[in-house]
């Protein structure tokens, strides 16, 4: 029964790792991986000495930390609210409304945002101009680019994140709540002493996984929302790699960046897992 899954990971995850050789070669499409000239660490030097690299690292880390800090708590809060709702039809309706945006592509989400914030025709921009006489152009404002990213990501992914915590809440023994009621604990006490500890391990697990992907700041969303006026605060590693690797056909440098991200992600996951165990959690392994 495990064979199909094992074959899938071998064929599509482990065998392609041989392509990491591109990071150490001057890759040529005609010559292929094995025929291309060996470059050693030259591609990594190109990346680390690039004048854009410090800004890319800073923007990537800031956006990723914002995602971790502001996106995980709404998931927990929504799950707790849904868990307390006793009217089933209302609970299902709220779940449907909050879970629906997860299936929308970022192109559609950007279209919705653009319909509200477009400088000349957006609903909010038009209302602001009619009432203040000023032009509102948030999509090209450096101060608003990151908040818009975080807010749209919260709107899109909170419903899906809440489902994971709802599954964890379903595993909590209801006898604990009955015992708490006998002891005189109210709903807030039950949430604090039973519900939150019941989902702590799941929260730590998801936090460790997010830390491991801290250099992945959400390429699709950032690339779609990015424009020339906000490059200073919005250009991240993945968008730079896309321009360098796909648009400029410099696959070697792009592979070097991917290798660098993988190594950093591995170190962060191992470190976060050890820290979680020292703090009393079970970690991932």
JOCOR-V807678 format. One record per residue. N is the residue number from 0. RES is the residue in one small letter. PSI is psi in whole degrees, -180 to 180 (none if undefined). Layout:
[[N/RES/PSI] [N/RES/PSI]]
//
This chain:
[[0/x/-29] [1/x/-17] [2/x/-47] [3/x/-43] [4/x/-41] [5/x/-44] [6/x/-38] [7/x/-48] [8/x/-35] [9/x/-46] [10/x/-43] [11/x/-8] [12/x/-40] [13/x/-46] [14/x/-43] [15/x/-15] [16/x/-17] [17/x/-22] [18/x/-9] [19/x/-18] [20/x/-26] [21/x/-32] [22/x/-21] [23/x/14] [24/x/162] [25/x/85] [26/x/134] [27/x/128] [28/x/-35] [29/x/-44] [30/x/-24] [31/x/-177] [32/x/-48] [33/x/-29] [34/x/-11] [35/x/154] [36/x/139] [37/x/134] [38/x/-9] [39/x/-128] [40/x/13] [41/x/-38] [42/x/-37] [43/x/-37] [44/x/-38] [45/x/-41] [46/x/-51] [47/x/-24] [48/x/0] [49/x/136] [50/x/-19] [51/x/-16] [52/x/-46] [53/x/-42] [54/x/-38] [55/x/-45] [56/x/-45] [57/x/-49] [58/x/-41] [59/x/-46] [60/x/-42] [61/x/-49] [62/x/-41] [63/x/-42] [64/x/-40] [65/x/-42] [66/x/-44] [67/x/-44] [68/x/-39] [69/x/-15] [70/x/-23] [71/x/-38] [72/x/-41] [73/x/-34] [74/x/-48] [75/x/-44] [76/x/-45] [77/x/-40] [78/x/-41] [79/x/-41] [80/x/-47] [81/x/-35] [82/x/-26] [83/x/-12] [84/x/127] [85/x/-19] [86/x/108] [87/x/-41] [88/x/-36] [89/x/-38] [90/x/-44] [91/x/-36] [92/x/-44] [93/x/-41] [94/x/-42] [95/x/-44] [96/x/-41] [97/x/-27] [98/x/-24] [99/x/-47] [100/x/-22] [101/x/-28] [102/x/-6] [103/x/140] [104/x/162] [105/x/-22] [106/x/-45] [107/x/-41] [108/x/-43] [109/x/-38] [110/x/-40] [111/x/-44] [112/x/-42] [113/x/-36] [114/x/-24] [115/x/-35] [116/x/5] [117/x/134] [118/x/-39] [119/x/-31] [120/x/-1] [121/x/147] [122/x/-49] [123/x/-41] [124/x/-41] [125/x/-44] [126/x/-44] [127/x/-41] [128/x/-39] [129/x/-31] [130/x/-24] [131/x/-18] [132/x/5] [133/x/151] [134/x/128] [135/x/119] [136/x/72] [137/x/-29] [138/x/-22] [139/x/16] [140/x/122] [141/x/-32] [142/x/-21] [143/x/-9] [144/x/-52] [145/x/-44] [146/x/-37] [147/x/-40] [148/x/-48] [149/x/-44] [150/x/-44] [151/x/-35] [152/x/-39] [153/x/-47] [154/x/-37] [155/x/-38] [156/x/-8] [157/x/-41] [158/x/-42] [159/x/-43] [160/x/-35] [161/x/-32] [162/x/-38] [163/x/-43] [164/x/-33] [165/x/-39] [166/x/-38] [167/x/-38] [168/x/-31] [169/x/-19] [170/x/-7] [171/x/134] [172/x/122] [173/x/-18] [174/x/-26] [175/x/-41] [176/x/-40] [177/x/-40] [178/x/-37] [179/x/-38] [180/x/-42] [181/x/-36] [182/x/-2] [183/x/15] [184/x/134] [185/x/-175] [186/x/-39] [187/x/-41] [188/x/-40] [189/x/-41] [190/x/-43] [191/x/-40] [192/x/-16] [193/x/-53] [194/x/-53] [195/x/-45] [196/x/-27] [197/x/-26] [198/x/7] [199/x/-43] [200/x/-39] [201/x/-41] [202/x/-45] [203/x/-41] [204/x/-49] [205/x/-34] [206/x/-43] [207/x/-44] [208/x/-38] [209/x/-38] [210/x/-38] [211/x/-24] [212/x/29] [213/x/-22] [214/x/2] [215/x/96] [216/x/14] [217/x/73] [218/x/-50] [219/x/-50] [220/x/-49] [221/x/-43] [222/x/-37] [223/x/-38] [224/x/-16] [225/x/143] [226/x/169] [227/x/-31] [228/x/-17] [229/x/16] [230/x/-35] [231/x/-34] [232/x/-9] [233/x/-14] [234/x/119] [235/x/179] [236/x/-46] [237/x/-38] [238/x/-36] [239/x/-41] [240/x/-40] [241/x/-46] [242/x/-40] [243/x/-42] [244/x/-42] [245/x/-51] [246/x/-37] [247/x/-3] [248/x/32] [249/x/75] [250/x/-30] [251/x/-46] [252/x/-40] [253/x/-42] [254/x/-36] [255/x/-42] [256/x/-42] [257/x/-40] [258/x/-44] [259/x/-44] [260/x/-39] [261/x/-43] [262/x/-46] [263/x/-42] [264/x/-41] [265/x/-45] [266/x/-42] [267/x/-40] [268/x/-47] [269/x/-43] [270/x/-45] [271/x/-36] [272/x/-43] [273/x/-39] [274/x/-41] [275/x/-40] [276/x/-38] [277/x/-29] [278/x/4] [279/x/0] [280/x/175] [281/x/-18] [282/x/-162] [283/x/-37] [284/x/none]]
//
